[in-house]
Amino acid sequence: MAAAWKGSPFAHQGEHYRFGGVWLEPKPLRQGGPELWFGGRGLHDAMLRRLVRWGAGFNPLGPASDDDLARLRSALEAAGRDPGGYEYVGGTRGHFPGPDAVADLDQALSAIPAQQARGFATICIKPSQFVDELERFPEWCTEVIEKVSAL
């Protein structure tokens, strides 16, 4: 991808894929391309390699175990990378009281302090879990900011 972000048209002749004449536009604003986050359920070996080689952030789906975080820190250090400069991305989980109901925002936000204590400084919140009406979205954003600020 780094070569594709540098100039177009782009060609690649790899072991598994070959293509040419590909244009990637618009170019990333950040020199060198966007910072990449990787994540999923559990920290398997292939993901750990991706995180260390290309990643700028870890975004697990669900809580990361202490063992997974320790493995990531150790692997980053072994590769000469500073784990303190890495972005750890947490999130909220919506719990829905019924099939047509939105999730309880307060309940979901209550998980943030524990994530922050473990080094997760970026938190993803999926608005569609908490608000159905588009016209309510600006008010909902203000509510989230106020509630998170009070944590």
SULDAMO-V26563 format. One record per pair of residues at least 12 apart in sequence whose ideal C-beta (glycine too) atoms are under 7 Angstrom apart, sorted by sequence separation. I is the first residue (numbers start at 1). J is the second residue. If there is no record, write none. Layout:
<<I	J> <I	J>>
//
This chain:
<<9	21> <10	22> <38	50> <95	107> <9	22> <38	51> <127	140> <9	23> <10	24> <58	72> <94	108> <8	23> <93	108> <8	24> <92	108> <8	25> <38	55> <92	109> <4	22> <36	54> <37	55> <93	111> <5	24> <36	55> <37	56> <39	58> <92	111> <125	144> <4	24> <36	56> <37	57> <38	58> <39	59> <40	60> <41	61> <35	56> <37	58> <38	59> <39	60> <40	61> <41	62> <51	72> <5	27> <35	57> <37	59> <39	61> <5	28> <48	71> <52	75> <48	72> <52	76> <43	68> <90	115> <105	130> <103	129> <48	75> <52	79> <102	129> <103	130> <5	33> <43	71> <58	86> <102	130> <43	72> <52	81> <57	86> <102	131> <2	32> <56	86> <57	87> <58	88> <59	89> <90	120> <102	132> <2	33> <56	87> <57	88> <58	89> <88	119> <89	120> <92	123> <1	33> <57	89> <88	120> <91	123> <88	121> <89	122> <90	123> <91	124> <92	125> <87	122> <89	124> <94	129> <94	130> <112	148> <109	147> <113	151> <109	148> <112	151> <105	147> <109	151> <37	87> <37	89>>
//
